[in-house]
Each structure stands twice: as C-alpha cells, then as structure tokens.
Amino acid sequence: QVQLVESGGGVVQTGDSLRLSCAASGRTYAMGWFRQAPGKERDFVATISWTGGTNYADSVKGRFTISRDKAKNTVYLQMNSLKPEDTAVYYCAAGSSVSSLLMSYTHWGQGTQVTVSS
C-alpha cells in the first residue's frame, strides 16, 4: 500500500515561488500533481515517469517543474511566477502509467493548500 504525504503549501503573492513535496512510502512508478480550486473539478497539473519523462498542463508550462528524487522516494513541484488562478488544493498521486487522467492514479495524498494573493 502506497501512502503519499504532501507538504510545502502556503500563502504567497503574485509572482512568488513555492516548492511542493510529496513523500511516498512504497514503490511508485508514475507520479502526478493535480489541483482543485473551490467549486471546480480536480485538474491535471504535471506528471513524471519512473525514467524521468514529464508532461505538463498548458496552463503551467514554463512556470512549473516536476522532478523526483528516487533515493528519497519524493516528488517535487517547483512553482514559479505564481498567479492568483493557481490558487487551489494541490494533490500528489501515484499510478502505474504516465497520464493526465485522474482515473490512471490509484493512490492520492491528502492535499496541500496553495493560495496566491494579487
């Protein structure tokens, strides 16, 4: 059973940076980050394969970077040039294949709040 614990959220201003971390217990293959704003669906943000291949949502390309430290079994989401529309609860997820679809991920963290003020 894989358990995921996110950390690193907080309140920042427009243009600031944050780095989210997701520590995993157990073997993980594809890892992803999703986010959910109030009253909206949970949306794909970024994903990374075991070999390091990445994919991003168009809304975050060039601003966010996903990476993983296999030795620490941890995935990171570096978020730069943050905008108010990035405000959401960010969730880490683990699955067997790289995908932008929620249904492809079988394990989820509890989420961490990111708030970007204007």
Contacts in CASP RR format, 6 or more apart in sequence:
PFRMAT RR
TARGET T0000
AUTHOR 0000-0000-0000
METHOD contacts of the structure
MODEL  1
QVQLVESGGGVVQTGDSLRLSCAASGRTYAMGWFRQAPGKERDFVATISW
TGGTNYADSVKGRFTISRDKAKNTVYLQMNSLKPEDTAVYYCAAGSSVSS
LLMSYTHWGQGTQVTVSS
1 26 0 8 1.000
1 107 0 8 1.000
2 24 0 8 1.000
2 25 0 8 1.000
2 26 0 8 1.000
2 27 0 8 1.000
2 28 0 8 1.000
2 94 0 8 1.000
2 106 0 8 1.000
2 107 0 8 1.000
3 24 0 8 1.000
3 25 0 8 1.000
3 26 0 8 1.000
3 107 0 8 1.000
3 109 0 8 1.000
4 22 0 8 1.000
4 23 0 8 1.000
4 24 0 8 1.000
4 25 0 8 1.000
4 92 0 8 1.000
4 93 0 8 1.000
4 94 0 8 1.000
4 107 0 8 1.000
4 108 0 8 1.000
4 109 0 8 1.000
5 22 0 8 1.000
5 23 0 8 1.000
5 109 0 8 1.000
5 110 0 8 1.000
6 20 0 8 1.000
6 21 0 8 1.000
6 22 0 8 1.000
6 90 0 8 1.000
6 91 0 8 1.000
6 92 0 8 1.000
6 109 0 8 1.000
6 110 0 8 1.000
6 111 0 8 1.000
6 112 0 8 1.000
7 20 0 8 1.000
7 21 0 8 1.000
7 22 0 8 1.000
7 23 0 8 1.000
7 112 0 8 1.000
8 18 0 8 1.000
8 19 0 8 1.000
8 20 0 8 1.000
8 21 0 8 1.000
8 112 0 8 1.000
9 18 0 8 1.000
9 20 0 8 1.000
9 90 0 8 1.000
9 112 0 8 1.000
9 113 0 8 1.000
9 114 0 8 1.000
10 18 0 8 1.000
10 112 0 8 1.000
10 113 0 8 1.000
10 114 0 8 1.000
10 115 0 8 1.000
11 115 0 8 1.000
11 116 0 8 1.000
11 117 0 8 1.000
12 18 0 8 1.000
12 82 0 8 1.000
12 114 0 8 1.000
12 115 0 8 1.000
12 116 0 8 1.000
12 117 0 8 1.000
13 116 0 8 1.000
13 117 0 8 1.000
13 118 0 8 1.000
14 82 0 8 1.000
14 83 0 8 1.000
14 84 0 8 1.000
14 116 0 8 1.000
14 117 0 8 1.000
14 118 0 8 1.000
15 80 0 8 1.000
15 81 0 8 1.000
15 82 0 8 1.000
15 83 0 8 1.000
15 116 0 8 1.000
16 82 0 8 1.000
16 116 0 8 1.000
17 78 0 8 1.000
17 79 0 8 1.000
17 80 0 8 1.000
17 81 0 8 1.000
17 82 0 8 1.000
18 79 0 8 1.000
18 82 0 8 1.000
18 114 0 8 1.000
19 76 0 8 1.000
19 77 0 8 1.000
19 78 0 8 1.000
19 79 0 8 1.000
20 33 0 8 1.000
20 76 0 8 1.000
20 77 0 8 1.000
20 79 0 8 1.000
20 90 0 8 1.000
20 92 0 8 1.000
20 112 0 8 1.000
20 114 0 8 1.000
21 74 0 8 1.000
21 75 0 8 1.000
21 76 0 8 1.000
22 31 0 8 1.000
22 33 0 8 1.000
22 74 0 8 1.000
22 75 0 8 1.000
22 76 0 8 1.000
22 77 0 8 1.000
22 92 0 8 1.000
22 109 0 8 1.000
23 72 0 8 1.000
23 73 0 8 1.000
23 74 0 8 1.000
24 31 0 8 1.000
24 73 0 8 1.000
24 74 0 8 1.000
24 75 0 8 1.000
24 92 0 8 1.000
24 94 0 8 1.000
25 73 0 8 1.000
26 73 0 8 1.000
28 50 0 8 1.000
28 73 0 8 1.000
28 75 0 8 1.000
28 94 0 8 1.000
28 95 0 8 1.000
28 107 0 8 1.000
29 49 0 8 1.000
29 50 0 8 1.000
29 94 0 8 1.000
29 95 0 8 1.000
29 96 0 8 1.000
29 97 0 8 1.000
30 47 0 8 1.000
30 48 0 8 1.000
30 49 0 8 1.000
30 50 0 8 1.000
30 94 0 8 1.000
30 95 0 8 1.000
30 96 0 8 1.000
30 97 0 8 1.000
30 98 0 8 1.000
30 99 0 8 1.000
30 104 0 8 1.000
30 105 0 8 1.000
31 47 0 8 1.000
31 48 0 8 1.000
31 66 0 8 1.000
31 68 0 8 1.000
31 75 0 8 1.000
31 92 0 8 1.000
31 93 0 8 1.000
31 94 0 8 1.000
31 95 0 8 1.000
32 45 0 8 1.000
32 46 0 8 1.000
32 47 0 8 1.000
32 48 0 8 1.000
32 66 0 8 1.000
32 75 0 8 1.000
32 92 0 8 1.000
32 93 0 8 1.000
32 94 0 8 1.000
32 105 0 8 1.000
33 45 0 8 1.000
33 46 0 8 1.000
33 47 0 8 1.000
33 66 0 8 1.000
33 75 0 8 1.000
33 77 0 8 1.000
33 90 0 8 1.000
33 91 0 8 1.000
33 92 0 8 1.000
33 93 0 8 1.000
34 42 0 8 1.000
34 43 0 8 1.000
34 44 0 8 1.000
34 45 0 8 1.000
34 90 0 8 1.000
34 91 0 8 1.000
34 93 0 8 1.000
34 102 0 8 1.000
35 42 0 8 1.000
35 43 0 8 1.000
35 45 0 8 1.000
35 86 0 8 1.000
35 88 0 8 1.000
35 89 0 8 1.000
35 90 0 8 1.000
35 91 0 8 1.000
35 114 0 8 1.000
36 42 0 8 1.000
36 43 0 8 1.000
36 88 0 8 1.000
36 89 0 8 1.000
36 91 0 8 1.000
37 87 0 8 1.000
37 88 0 8 1.000
37 89 0 8 1.000
40 88 0 8 1.000
42 91 0 8 1.000
42 102 0 8 1.000
43 57 0 8 1.000
44 57 0 8 1.000
44 100 0 8 1.000
44 101 0 8 1.000
44 102 0 8 1.000
45 56 0 8 1.000
45 57 0 8 1.000
45 60 0 8 1.000
45 64 0 8 1.000
45 77 0 8 1.000
45 90 0 8 1.000
46 54 0 8 1.000
46 55 0 8 1.000
46 56 0 8 1.000
46 57 0 8 1.000
46 60 0 8 1.000
46 64 0 8 1.000
46 65 0 8 1.000
46 66 0 8 1.000
46 77 0 8 1.000
47 54 0 8 1.000
47 55 0 8 1.000
47 66 0 8 1.000
47 98 0 8 1.000
47 99 0 8 1.000
47 100 0 8 1.000
48 54 0 8 1.000
48 66 0 8 1.000
48 67 0 8 1.000
48 68 0 8 1.000
48 75 0 8 1.000
48 98 0 8 1.000
49 98 0 8 1.000
52 68 0 8 1.000
53 98 0 8 1.000
54 66 0 8 1.000
55 98 0 8 1.000
55 100 0 8 1.000
56 62 0 8 1.000
56 64 0 8 1.000
56 66 0 8 1.000
57 100 0 8 1.000
59 85 0 8 1.000
60 79 0 8 1.000
60 86 0 8 1.000
63 79 0 8 1.000
63 80 0 8 1.000
63 81 0 8 1.000
63 82 0 8 1.000
64 77 0 8 1.000
64 78 0 8 1.000
64 79 0 8 1.000
64 80 0 8 1.000
65 77 0 8 1.000
65 78 0 8 1.000
65 80 0 8 1.000
66 75 0 8 1.000
66 76 0 8 1.000
66 77 0 8 1.000
66 78 0 8 1.000
67 75 0 8 1.000
67 76 0 8 1.000
67 78 0 8 1.000
68 74 0 8 1.000
68 75 0 8 1.000
68 76 0 8 1.000
69 75 0 8 1.000
69 76 0 8 1.000
75 92 0 8 1.000
77 90 0 8 1.000
79 86 0 8 1.000
79 114 0 8 1.000
82 114 0 8 1.000
82 116 0 8 1.000
83 116 0 8 1.000
84 116 0 8 1.000
84 117 0 8 1.000
84 118 0 8 1.000
85 116 0 8 1.000
86 114 0 8 1.000
86 116 0 8 1.000
87 114 0 8 1.000
87 115 0 8 1.000
87 116 0 8 1.000
88 113 0 8 1.000
88 114 0 8 1.000
89 111 0 8 1.000
89 112 0 8 1.000
89 113 0 8 1.000
89 114 0 8 1.000
90 111 0 8 1.000
90 112 0 8 1.000
90 113 0 8 1.000
90 114 0 8 1.000
91 108 0 8 1.000
91 109 0 8 1.000
91 110 0 8 1.000
91 111 0 8 1.000
92 108 0 8 1.000
92 109 0 8 1.000
92 111 0 8 1.000
93 102 0 8 1.000
93 105 0 8 1.000
93 107 0 8 1.000
93 108 0 8 1.000
93 109 0 8 1.000
94 105 0 8 1.000
94 106 0 8 1.000
94 107 0 8 1.000
95 104 0 8 1.000
95 105 0 8 1.000
95 106 0 8 1.000
95 107 0 8 1.000
96 104 0 8 1.000
96 106 0 8 1.000
97 104 0 8 1.000
99 105 0 8 1.000
END
